[in-house]
Amino acid sequence: MSNNTEMQSNFIYNKITQDVADGKHDGRVHTRFPPEPNGYLHIGHSKAILLNYRLAKAFNGLFNVRFDDTNPVKEEQEFVDSILEDLRWLGVDWGDRLYFASDSFDLKYEFAIRLIKAGRAYVCDLSQDEIREYRGTLTEPGKESPYRNRSVEENLDLFTRMRSGEFADGERVLRAKIDMSSGNLNMRDPVLYRILHATHHRTGDKWCIYPMYDFDHPFTDALEGITHSLCSIEYTDHRPLYDWVVENALELMPEYIKTRSEQTEFARLNMTYTVMSKRKLRRLVEENYVEGWDDPRMPTIAGLRRRGVTPAAIADFQDRVGVARADSTVDLALLEHCVREDLGPKAHRMMAVLEPLKVVITNWPAGKTEMLELENMPGDESASVRQVPFGREIYIEQEDFMEQPVKKFFRLAPGREVRLKGAYIIHCDKVIKDEAGKIIELHCTYDPQTKSGADTSGKKVKGVIHWVSAAHAARVTVRLYDRLFTKEDPEEAGDDFTANINPDSLRILTDVPVEPALAEAAPGSHFQFMRKGYFYLDPEEAKAGKIVYNRTVELRDSWAKKKK
């Protein structure tokens, strides 16, 4: 299992090692994570977060958090708050280097003015569709806009009027003047500024024009002194434009820009049974397929946290995935394996009966309670022990009894014996059914010589089952989570991906009998419910006085069997 700040060798690490050895950027390493505050972070973002943060730590460099808040239509303070909470939870420390793209809107406007004065940007009246049409294709060069050769004076006048709010959304844009015949479509006079009459969550109504990502991002990197701008592979074709912006910023804004930032791409994280698109995650939330961004079925960091996944498990998962140049898809089972590996050595083993069947031990004295000693972590003496009450009536799992047992069924059946975990061996004498023929109760007898740890009977039984004393049981709610989608690639149907939602992704069990200690645990505690999986006491529900356990992961990959 990896520590959050450890850095494993990869091609980016090796590149930076060489850069430092060559004295590039004066030997400095300065990275950043630049989220858009238009949704919650997901497991894919954790790859970029940990990569950037760990690289900075590995080279004694600096790490910034910068919000790319250039689209006020989709951005909200809620998303800013959630992202910062996620970063802290992952163990990321940005010191005093928390920034927003909007912090430097004035400088970016000044940069645009200087580009216009240098004849490298112009105001264009073409519509969005017309700009797309004029841009050409991969095999055909683009056509120059009829407004491309406006004078510097006219461009300055129009851009100033755009800034003052004189024009409607979409009526005009500011474009870079680069090369309409370039083999890279991103270099064919890309849009630098668009008009958006929308209230910004930080700057209010100060601005009605906003920089485009491909203009804002490289300029802000250079402004902050970022040496290595790491991004996902889909931005490879944007790198020439990134370099164009940085070069022009160095030339035209020398009093502000000191660093020749450079972009390096790596493969994004794709995972089976999962969607990563913020637009699609937003659909799941807004169309009520899930109960919010932090629904434990969501791949969001908030959802994983509420499910009980730990930062250490996520770090271990990202280490196992690694950093590569080519995109690939990782099996969700790997993340689940990392969760088990992390929780296995530290989650105390407790007893909870999810689907109870009542058992009456007929030869146990009525009203008698015996406190039994059970290990919290079998084999780990440092985890100590706990006292668990045992009485005449207990609950066992329905699946631990079979009236007509099949071959290799070693649990309870008529005329058979089984050991109760940490307690006694019991013998099933009688099956009680209701009028419909449903089994509602078992009558058993116990052998007092078979007490766990002091067995003098010499009996040997193959089955050991967990149980809870009926008289002493606490009652809780248990939520059983499964994969949100039934298909490995939920997006194979495109926008119809919701058709692949798993109808059994959530089962809610109420009034579940558990041993008393589980009702007294601190919110946020992890436990292994014996034979049922790892569970997490939901701290959000605890705020409302509810005791709700979320299943983090099963004890083994049962989904592989479901697919067969």
Secondary structure per residue as TSV (DSSP state, phi and psi in degrees):
chain	resnum	aa	ss	phi	psi
A	1	M	-	360.0	140.2
A	2	S	-	-99.1	147.8
A	3	N	-	-78.7	145.7
A	4	N	T	-59.1	-24.9
A	5	T	T	-98.8	-2.1
A	6	E	-	-71.1	147.7
A	7	M	-	-124.0	120.2
A	8	Q	-	-90.1	151.4
A	9	S	-	-66.7	136.8
A	10	N	-	-156.1	178.0
A	11	F	H	-64.8	-30.2
A	12	I	H	-73.2	-43.1
A	13	Y	H	-57.5	-44.5
A	14	N	H	-64.5	-38.3
A	15	K	H	-64.2	-45.7
A	16	I	H	-66.4	-36.6
A	17	T	H	-56.7	-43.5
A	18	Q	H	-68.3	-40.0
A	19	D	H	-59.2	-44.7
A	20	V	H	-64.4	-42.5
A	21	A	H	-63.1	-33.5
A	22	D	T	-83.5	-3.9
A	23	G	T	76.6	14.6
A	24	K	G	-64.1	141.2
A	25	H	G	56.2	31.2
A	26	D	G	58.1	27.9
A	27	G	G	79.5	4.5
A	28	R	-	-81.1	151.2
A	29	V	-	-130.1	121.1
A	30	H	E	-139.7	114.8
A	31	T	E	-116.0	175.9
A	32	R	E	-156.2	160.7
A	33	F	E	-121.4	118.1
A	34	P	-	-112.2	72.9
A	35	P	-	-73.0	150.3
A	36	E	-	-88.9	129.2
A	37	P	S	-82.8	56.1
A	38	N	S	-121.6	18.9
A	39	G	S	171.2	178.7
A	40	Y	-	-86.1	151.0
A	41	L	-	-68.5	149.5
A	42	H	B	-123.8	179.7
A	43	I	H	-57.9	-30.7
A	44	G	H	-64.2	-37.2
A	45	H	H	-65.2	-30.5
A	46	S	H	-61.7	-28.2
A	47	K	H	-63.2	-49.0
A	48	A	H	-66.4	-39.4
A	49	I	H	-60.9	-54.5
A	50	L	H	-67.6	-36.0
A	51	L	H	-61.7	-51.8
A	52	N	H	-63.4	-44.0
A	53	Y	H	-67.2	-45.4
A	54	R	H	-66.5	-37.4
A	55	L	H	-61.3	-44.1
A	56	A	H	-60.6	-43.3
A	57	K	H	-66.2	-40.7
A	58	A	H	-62.5	-31.6
A	59	F	T	-108.9	19.7
A	60	N	T	52.3	39.7
A	61	G	-	-100.7	-160.0
A	62	L	E	-118.0	154.0
A	63	F	E	-135.1	128.5
A	64	N	E	-109.5	151.6
A	65	V	E	-111.7	124.6
A	66	R	E	-134.5	122.8
A	67	F	E	-82.8	126.2
A	68	D	-	-86.3	77.4
A	69	D	-	-98.3	64.7
A	70	T	-	-107.3	4.4
A	71	N	-	-131.1	87.9
A	72	P	T	-65.2	-15.2
A	73	V	T	-65.7	-34.1
A	74	K	T	-110.8	-2.8
A	75	E	-	-98.8	145.0
A	76	E	-	-142.7	152.9
A	77	Q	H	-62.6	-31.9
A	78	E	H	-54.9	-40.1
A	79	F	H	-72.4	-36.6
A	80	V	H	-59.1	-49.1
A	81	D	H	-62.4	-42.8
A	82	S	H	-66.8	-39.0
A	83	I	H	-64.5	-43.2
A	84	L	H	-64.4	-39.1
A	85	E	H	-62.7	-42.4
A	86	D	H	-63.2	-43.0
A	87	L	H	-63.1	-43.9
A	88	R	H	-61.9	-42.3
A	89	W	H	-63.5	-35.7
A	90	L	T	-73.2	-7.2
A	91	G	T	91.5	18.2
A	92	V	-	-87.9	134.8
A	93	D	-	-124.1	113.8
A	94	W	-	-102.7	8.2
A	95	G	T	59.4	-128.0
A	96	D	T	-101.7	18.6
A	97	R	-	-102.8	58.9
A	98	L	E	-103.4	119.7
A	99	Y	E	-130.3	165.4
A	100	F	E	-130.8	142.7
A	101	A	G	-56.3	-33.6
A	102	S	G	-67.4	-16.9
A	103	D	G	-59.0	-30.6
A	104	S	G	-116.9	27.4
A	105	F	H	-57.8	-37.9
A	106	D	H	-63.3	-42.3
A	107	L	H	-66.6	-37.0
A	108	K	H	-68.2	-36.8
A	109	Y	H	-63.4	-42.8
A	110	E	H	-63.0	-40.4
A	111	F	H	-60.8	-42.7
A	112	A	H	-61.9	-41.3
A	113	I	H	-60.6	-43.3
A	114	R	H	-68.3	-34.0
A	115	L	H	-63.1	-41.6
A	116	I	H	-63.2	-45.8
A	117	K	H	-63.7	-29.2
A	118	A	T	-85.2	2.1
A	119	G	T	74.0	24.2
A	120	R	S	-111.6	6.2
A	121	A	E	-151.5	151.4
A	122	Y	E	-149.2	155.5
A	123	V	E	-86.0	130.1
A	124	C	E	-119.3	136.5
A	125	D	-	-96.6	-1.2
A	126	L	-	-65.1	146.9
A	127	S	-	-74.1	170.6
A	128	Q	H	-59.5	-43.0
A	129	D	H	-66.1	-38.3
A	130	E	H	-68.0	-40.1
A	131	I	H	-60.0	-42.8
A	132	R	H	-62.4	-41.2
A	133	E	H	-66.8	-41.9
A	134	Y	H	-70.6	-21.2
A	135	R	H	-68.4	-25.1
A	136	G	-	86.4	-162.4
A	137	T	-	-130.2	-176.5
A	138	L	S	-65.5	-23.9
A	139	T	S	-107.8	-10.9
A	140	E	S	-124.0	133.2
A	141	P	-	-67.7	159.0
A	142	G	-	-80.6	169.6
A	143	K	-	-108.2	143.1
A	144	E	-	-69.6	141.1
A	145	S	-	-63.8	142.2
A	146	P	T	-63.0	-12.2
A	147	Y	T	-102.9	8.0
A	148	R	T	-67.6	-29.1
A	149	N	T	-104.6	25.3
A	150	R	-	-59.0	154.9
A	151	S	-	-72.7	159.6
A	152	V	H	-57.7	-41.5
A	153	E	H	-62.8	-43.8
A	154	E	H	-66.3	-40.7
A	155	N	H	-64.0	-41.8
A	156	L	H	-63.1	-41.5
A	157	D	H	-62.3	-48.4
A	158	L	H	-66.2	-40.5
A	159	F	H	-66.9	-38.1
A	160	T	H	-63.6	-38.6
A	161	R	H	-71.6	-33.4
A	162	M	H	-58.9	-45.4
A	163	R	H	-62.3	-34.6
A	164	S	T	-81.3	-4.0
A	165	G	T	89.4	19.0
A	166	E	-	-74.4	-24.4
A	167	F	S	-111.7	158.0
A	168	A	-	-82.0	163.6
A	169	D	T	-55.4	132.4
A	170	G	T	81.6	-5.7
A	171	E	S	-72.8	-35.0
A	172	R	-	-147.8	156.5
A	173	V	E	-138.4	162.4
A	174	L	E	-102.5	127.7
A	175	R	E	-119.6	148.6
A	176	A	E	-75.0	144.8
A	177	K	-	-100.9	98.5
A	178	I	-	-120.5	-86.8
A	179	D	-	-159.8	105.9
A	180	M	T	-74.2	-5.8
A	181	S	T	-106.9	6.9
A	182	S	-	-60.3	145.5
A	183	G	S	-71.2	-14.6
A	184	N	S	-102.0	114.0
A	185	L	G	-59.1	-27.1
A	186	N	G	-67.6	-18.4
A	187	M	G	-95.5	1.2
A	188	R	S	-86.2	76.7
A	189	D	S	48.5	64.0
A	190	P	-	-66.4	154.1
A	191	V	E	-73.5	132.4
A	192	L	E	-103.2	-36.4
A	193	Y	E	-137.1	143.0
A	194	R	E	-129.4	162.2
A	195	I	E	-91.0	127.3
A	196	L	-	-139.9	106.5
A	197	H	-	-84.5	83.5
A	198	A	-	-145.1	146.0
A	199	T	-	-78.4	126.0
A	200	H	B	-85.1	142.6
A	201	H	T	-68.2	-13.5
A	202	R	T	-118.3	-39.9
A	203	T	T	-98.6	0.2
A	204	G	B	64.1	-128.9
A	205	D	T	-105.1	20.7
A	206	K	S	-63.4	-36.0
A	207	W	-	-118.4	144.3
A	208	C	S	-125.7	4.8
A	209	I	E	-122.6	142.0
A	210	Y	E	-135.0	139.6
A	211	P	E	-70.3	147.1
A	212	M	-	-76.4	155.9
A	213	Y	H	-56.0	-45.6
A	214	D	H	-68.6	-13.8
A	215	F	H	-96.6	-45.7
A	216	D	H	-67.9	-45.8
A	217	H	H	-61.9	-53.4
A	218	P	H	-65.1	-36.1
A	219	F	H	-62.6	-44.3
A	220	T	H	-68.3	-36.6
A	221	D	H	-57.4	-49.3
A	222	A	H	-65.4	-37.4
A	223	L	H	-63.3	-39.6
A	224	E	H	-83.2	-7.1
A	225	G	T	82.2	22.9
A	226	I	-	-67.0	127.2
A	227	T	S	-90.1	-37.6
A	228	H	E	-128.6	106.1
A	229	S	E	-94.3	104.1
A	230	L	E	-97.5	131.9
A	231	C	E	-146.4	170.3
A	232	S	E	-78.0	163.2
A	233	I	G	-61.5	-24.8
A	234	E	G	-68.7	-10.7
A	235	Y	G	-93.6	8.5
A	236	T	G	-57.5	-45.5
A	237	D	G	-70.4	-11.5
A	238	H	G	-89.6	-9.1
A	239	R	H	-60.5	-41.2
A	240	P	H	-59.0	-36.3
A	241	L	H	-70.9	-38.8
A	242	Y	H	-55.2	-48.7
A	243	D	H	-64.4	-37.6
A	244	W	H	-61.9	-44.3
A	245	V	H	-64.2	-45.6
A	246	V	H	-63.4	-43.6
A	247	E	H	-62.1	-43.2
A	248	N	H	-69.0	-34.9
A	249	A	H	-65.4	-41.8
A	250	L	H	-61.7	-38.2
A	251	E	H	-78.3	-43.9
A	252	L	H	-94.3	-18.3
A	253	M	-	-126.8	49.0
A	254	P	T	-63.3	-24.6
A	255	E	T	-74.2	-13.6
A	256	Y	T	-113.2	-30.1
A	257	I	-	-106.5	125.6
A	258	K	-	-122.2	-13.9
A	259	T	-	-115.8	132.0
A	260	R	-	-87.8	80.1
A	261	S	-	-61.3	147.3
A	262	E	E	-131.9	147.7
A	263	Q	E	-100.1	137.3
A	264	T	E	-132.6	135.1
A	265	E	E	-106.3	148.9
A	266	F	E	-139.8	163.2
A	267	A	-	-68.9	136.3
A	268	R	-	-76.3	166.1
A	269	L	E	-92.4	121.3
A	270	N	E	-115.8	142.5
A	271	M	E	-137.8	142.2
A	272	T	T	-64.6	154.9
A	273	Y	T	59.6	25.6
A	274	T	-	-143.7	145.3
A	275	V	-	-111.0	141.7
A	276	M	-	-113.5	-12.3
A	277	S	-	-65.1	127.4
A	278	K	H	-60.4	-36.2
A	279	R	H	-61.6	-40.9
A	280	K	H	-76.0	-35.2
A	281	L	H	-64.3	-37.9
A	282	R	H	-63.0	-39.2
A	283	R	H	-60.9	-42.8
A	284	L	H	-58.9	-38.0
A	285	V	H	-75.0	-52.1
A	286	E	H	-71.0	-26.7
A	287	E	T	-98.0	12.9
A	288	N	T	62.3	31.1
A	289	Y	S	-74.6	-25.1
A	290	V	S	-130.6	175.4
A	291	E	S	-96.9	18.2
A	292	G	S	137.5	173.6
A	293	W	T	-61.4	-27.8
A	294	D	T	-99.2	16.5
A	295	D	-	-57.9	130.3
A	296	P	T	-61.9	-8.5
A	297	R	T	-86.3	-13.3
A	298	M	S	-78.6	151.2
A	299	P	-	-83.6	11.0
A	300	T	B	-69.4	154.4
A	301	I	H	-59.6	-40.5
A	302	A	H	-63.4	-39.8
A	303	G	H	-67.6	-43.0
A	304	L	H	-63.8	-40.9
A	305	R	H	-61.8	-44.4
A	306	R	H	-70.2	-23.4
A	307	R	H	-76.5	-21.6
A	308	G	T	110.6	4.7
A	309	V	-	-68.3	141.8
A	310	T	-	-102.6	158.4
A	311	P	H	-58.2	-36.9
A	312	A	H	-64.1	-38.9
A	313	A	H	-66.0	-39.5
A	314	I	H	-66.5	-41.5
A	315	A	H	-63.2	-42.1
A	316	D	H	-63.2	-42.3
A	317	F	H	-59.8	-46.9
A	318	Q	H	-65.0	-35.0
A	319	D	H	-63.3	-41.6
A	320	R	H	-70.1	-34.8
A	321	V	H	-67.5	-42.8
A	322	G	-	80.3	179.1
A	323	V	-	-119.0	117.8
A	324	A	-	-130.7	173.5
A	325	R	S	-91.9	-26.2
A	326	A	S	-104.8	139.0
A	327	D	-	-66.1	146.2
A	328	S	E	-152.6	171.6
A	329	T	E	-116.5	128.5
A	330	V	E	-98.3	140.0
A	331	D	-	-72.1	131.8
A	332	L	H	-55.9	-27.8
A	333	A	H	-59.1	-27.5
A	334	L	H	-66.3	-43.1
A	335	L	H	-61.9	-43.5
A	336	E	H	-62.4	-38.2
A	337	H	H	-62.1	-42.9
A	338	C	H	-63.8	-35.7
A	339	V	H	-64.8	-45.3
A	340	R	H	-62.4	-42.7
A	341	E	H	-60.4	-35.7
A	342	D	H	-77.6	-45.3
A	343	L	H	-79.4	-27.4
A	344	G	T	-50.3	-48.1
A	345	P	T	-79.4	-6.7
A	346	K	T	-130.2	-10.1
A	347	A	S	-88.2	116.6
A	348	H	E	-60.8	142.9
A	349	R	E	-83.7	124.1
A	350	M	E	-132.5	167.8
A	351	M	-	-111.8	128.7
A	352	A	B	-142.5	137.5
A	353	V	-	-109.3	105.0
A	354	L	S	-75.1	-36.6
A	355	E	S	-129.3	87.0
A	356	P	E	-76.5	146.2
A	357	L	E	-127.6	127.6
A	358	K	E	-76.8	138.3
A	359	V	E	-126.4	126.5
A	360	V	E	-105.1	121.8
A	361	I	E	-91.8	97.4
A	362	T	T	-66.3	-26.6
A	363	N	T	-96.5	10.7
A	364	W	S	-90.1	131.8
A	365	P	-	-59.3	133.8
A	366	A	T	-60.8	134.9
A	367	G	T	83.4	-7.1
A	368	K	-	-83.4	134.1
A	369	T	-	-122.6	131.8
A	370	E	E	-117.6	133.3
A	371	M	E	-90.8	121.6
A	372	L	E	-105.5	147.1
A	373	E	E	-97.5	120.1
A	374	L	E	-120.6	143.9
A	375	E	E	-73.9	139.9
A	376	N	S	-74.3	-37.5
A	377	M	S	-136.8	96.4
A	378	P	T	-51.0	128.4
A	379	G	T	88.5	-5.7
A	380	D	-	-118.8	96.9
A	381	E	G	-64.5	-26.5
A	382	S	G	-69.2	-17.9
A	383	A	G	-83.1	-3.3
A	384	S	-	60.8	-163.7
A	385	V	E	-132.1	172.8
A	386	R	E	-138.0	159.9
A	387	Q	E	-99.6	128.2
A	388	V	E	-123.5	127.4
A	389	P	E	-75.1	143.3
A	390	F	E	-131.5	137.8
A	391	G	-	-145.6	-167.7
A	392	R	S	-66.6	-36.4
A	393	E	E	-114.0	130.9
A	394	I	E	-133.6	169.5
A	395	Y	E	-114.9	139.8
A	396	I	E	-125.1	168.5
A	397	E	E	-71.9	140.1
A	398	Q	G	-55.7	-37.3
A	399	E	G	-71.8	-9.5
A	400	D	G	-89.3	6.2
A	401	F	B	-129.5	138.0
A	402	M	-	-139.2	120.3
A	403	E	S	-65.0	-37.7
A	404	Q	S	-121.9	85.5
A	405	P	-	-65.2	139.7
A	406	V	-	-85.1	172.2
A	407	K	T	-61.7	139.0
A	408	K	T	68.4	19.8
A	409	F	-	-92.3	110.6
A	410	F	-	-107.1	15.0
A	411	R	S	-96.5	-153.1
A	412	L	B	-81.5	140.3
A	413	A	-	-155.1	162.7
A	414	P	T	-53.9	127.7
A	415	G	T	79.5	1.9
A	416	R	-	-108.8	165.2
A	417	E	E	-117.8	153.9
A	418	V	E	-150.5	152.8
A	419	R	E	-92.7	134.8
A	420	L	E	-84.0	129.4
A	421	K	T	-51.0	120.6
A	422	G	T	71.8	8.3
A	423	A	S	-128.3	-120.7
A	424	Y	-	-121.7	167.3
A	425	I	E	-85.5	132.7
A	426	I	E	-119.5	154.6
A	427	H	E	-119.1	129.9
A	428	C	E	-83.1	117.6
A	429	D	E	-102.5	-33.6
A	430	K	E	-151.5	143.2
A	431	V	E	-112.6	126.4
A	432	I	E	-104.9	131.4
A	433	K	E	-124.0	157.7
A	434	D	-	-87.1	-175.5
A	435	E	T	-63.8	-25.6
A	436	A	T	-86.0	-0.2
A	437	G	S	88.2	8.1
A	438	K	-	-82.8	136.0
A	439	I	E	-71.0	123.5
A	440	I	E	-119.4	-12.7
A	441	E	E	-164.6	148.4
A	442	L	E	-120.7	140.8
A	443	H	E	-107.6	124.2
A	444	C	E	-132.0	165.7
A	445	T	E	-123.0	150.3
A	446	Y	E	-110.6	156.6
A	447	D	-	-104.2	110.9
A	448	P	G	-63.6	-15.5
A	449	Q	G	-84.9	1.1
A	450	T	G	-108.8	21.1
A	451	K	-	-57.9	133.1
A	452	S	T	-58.0	130.6
A	453	G	T	87.7	-11.6
A	454	A	S	-143.4	35.4
A	455	D	-	-74.6	121.2
A	456	T	-	-114.3	8.3
A	457	S	S	-82.0	-26.2
A	458	G	-	77.9	3.1
A	459	K	-	-72.0	147.2
A	460	K	-	-124.8	123.4
A	461	V	-	-126.7	147.6
A	462	K	S	-86.7	-25.3
A	463	G	-	-98.8	136.6
A	464	V	E	-128.7	125.5
A	465	I	E	-126.2	155.9
A	466	H	-	-89.3	168.3
A	467	W	-	-160.8	168.7
A	468	V	E	-144.2	134.8
A	469	S	E	-65.8	125.9
A	470	A	T	-64.3	-39.6
A	471	A	T	-71.3	-24.2
A	472	H	T	-112.3	-1.3
A	473	A	-	-64.1	138.3
A	474	A	E	-87.3	157.3
A	475	R	E	-116.9	127.7
A	476	V	E	-135.0	170.2
A	477	T	E	-102.0	138.0
A	478	V	E	-123.9	130.5
A	479	R	E	-110.5	121.4
A	480	L	E	-99.9	110.9
A	481	Y	E	-98.9	141.1
A	482	D	-	-128.1	-177.7
A	483	R	-	-63.1	140.5
A	484	L	S	-71.5	-25.0
A	485	F	B	-124.0	151.2
A	486	T	S	-89.2	-16.7
A	487	K	S	-105.4	143.1
A	488	E	S	-58.0	-39.2
A	489	D	S	-114.4	89.7
A	490	P	G	-61.6	-22.6
A	491	E	G	-92.0	9.9
A	492	E	G	-62.9	-21.1
A	493	A	G	-98.0	11.9
A	494	G	G	66.7	-130.6
A	495	D	G	-69.9	-8.0
A	496	D	G	-89.8	22.9
A	497	F	G	-59.9	-24.7
A	498	T	G	-66.8	-17.8
A	499	A	G	-67.4	-16.6
A	500	N	G	-97.6	10.6
A	501	I	B	-67.5	136.1
A	502	N	-	-76.6	115.0
A	503	P	T	-66.0	-16.2
A	504	D	T	-107.1	26.5
A	505	S	S	-71.2	-14.8
A	506	L	E	-144.7	126.1
A	507	R	E	-121.2	130.8
A	508	I	E	-109.5	120.7
A	509	L	E	-107.7	125.6
A	510	T	E	-108.2	158.6
A	511	D	E	57.5	39.4
A	512	V	E	-79.5	124.8
A	513	P	E	-76.2	129.6
A	514	V	E	-135.5	161.4
A	515	E	-	-66.2	149.5
A	516	P	G	-53.8	-35.1
A	517	A	G	-59.7	-28.0
A	518	L	G	-70.8	-21.0
A	519	A	G	-85.8	-12.0
A	520	E	S	-108.0	1.9
A	521	A	S	-70.7	158.8
A	522	A	-	-77.2	138.2
A	523	P	T	-53.7	139.7
A	524	G	T	91.2	3.3
A	525	S	-	-78.7	148.3
A	526	H	E	-107.7	139.8
A	527	F	E	-141.3	154.5
A	528	Q	E	-100.2	116.9
A	529	F	E	-77.0	119.2
A	530	M	T	-48.9	122.6
A	531	R	T	70.3	5.8
A	532	K	T	-120.0	-15.6
A	533	G	E	125.3	-175.8
A	534	Y	E	-97.9	134.4
A	535	F	E	-128.7	155.8
A	536	Y	E	-132.4	128.2
A	537	L	E	-78.3	108.5
A	538	D	-	-62.6	112.9
A	539	P	H	-70.5	-27.0
A	540	E	H	-67.4	-42.8
A	541	E	H	-68.2	-31.9
A	542	A	H	-63.3	-29.2
A	543	K	T	-61.8	-27.4
A	544	A	T	-96.2	10.5
A	545	G	T	80.4	15.3
A	546	K	-	-101.6	147.4
A	547	I	-	-106.9	105.0
A	548	V	E	-128.4	125.0
A	549	Y	E	-105.5	125.4
A	550	N	E	-98.2	132.2
A	551	R	E	-75.9	119.1
A	552	T	E	-74.8	-49.2
A	553	V	E	-162.9	150.9
A	554	E	-	-74.7	169.3
A	555	L	S	-71.6	-22.2
A	556	R	S	-149.5	167.8
A	557	D	-	-75.6	94.4
A	558	S	-	-82.4	-15.7
A	559	W	H	-67.2	-31.6
A	560	A	H	-60.0	-36.7
A	561	K	H	-70.9	-36.1
A	562	K	H	-65.3	-30.3
A	563	K	H	-73.5	-21.8
A	564	K	-	-78.5	360.0
